[in-house]
Amino acid sequence: MRTTVRAAAKINLFLDITGKRGDGYHIVNMVMQSVSLYDEVTVTVGNGDGEITVSCTDENVPCDETNTAYKAVKEFFKYAEMKPVNVWVKIKKRIPSQAGMAGGSTDAAAVLVALNEMLETEFSQDELAEIAENIGADVPFCIYGGTMTANGIGTILTPLPEMPECYIVVVKPDIKISTKEAYAKSDSIGYEQTRSIETMIDAVCNGNINAVGKALYNKFEEVVEVPEIDEIKSCMETYGAEGALMTGSGSAIFGIFEEKSDADDCMDYLERHFENVWLVEPVSECQVIK
């Protein structure tokens, strides 16, 4: 049996770090949004004793037991209390790695959705999200998708109304940001709240894309010093973006546009300077079975 799932990326419209637990996990307030940049994850099941094989078109992605898709297979059979069978996972990558766009997390979620479909376990989204919590903090969101707040360590999710219609230009500069180091720098400046998530929630609920642009916030931008980020954001705003922001711990940057013509002009310019540029839109779900 074989199933292919389109797995959507996410961006952070709002990201604040409000504390750190004793186990090392950080406490966050976030608003996350699925966007129409997809990996394609093909899952095949067959006879055998539970061998897991992962392959990926991106040679920089590890395909061993550290891969989130590999972990998803293990956690699925554990939760289902089923005897494992052989599983092959093929990932066609479009979502950039080390970008803050949940590329690994959405692939893991796709594996859970595919196995649930093929093995007819009939787990609900809530049950799949319960499995997902054991894989990574962003994976439960990637089960649901759409527009949601995320609290706690990022796994307490609350749906919001769909984001207003808009166009989003995403750029992944050729720089790497260590998530571990970014969190360490954030810890060093403390957890005082400087921006309210309610401003973003109100903007989304009111369907006001201009207000969404003004309410964009990412605490990591206060501690990550990368000149390219400021340059890209400035460029996007020059071309008419309602707002621009780095997503997650980086290094992808996105700009939100009300007019497609402005987004097209911005994309045309950025494509002359950066290899990885996409024009995407908000989507209401993360996982789509083809």
Secondary structure, 3 states (H helix, E strand, C coil): CEEEEEEEEEEEEEEEEEEECCCCCEEEEEEEEEEEEEEEEEEEEECCCCCEEEEECCCCCCCCCCCHHHHHHHHHHHHHCCCCCEEEEEEECCCCCCCCCCHHHHHHHHHHHHHHHHCCCCCCHHHHHHHHCCCCCCHHHHHHCCEEEEECCCCEEEECCCCCCCEEEEECCCCCCCHHHHHHHHHHHCCCCCCCHHHHHHHHHCCCHHHHHHHCEEHHHHCCCCHHHHHHHHHHHHCCCCEEEECCCCCCEEEEECCHHHHHHHHHHHHCCCCCEEEECECCCCEEEC
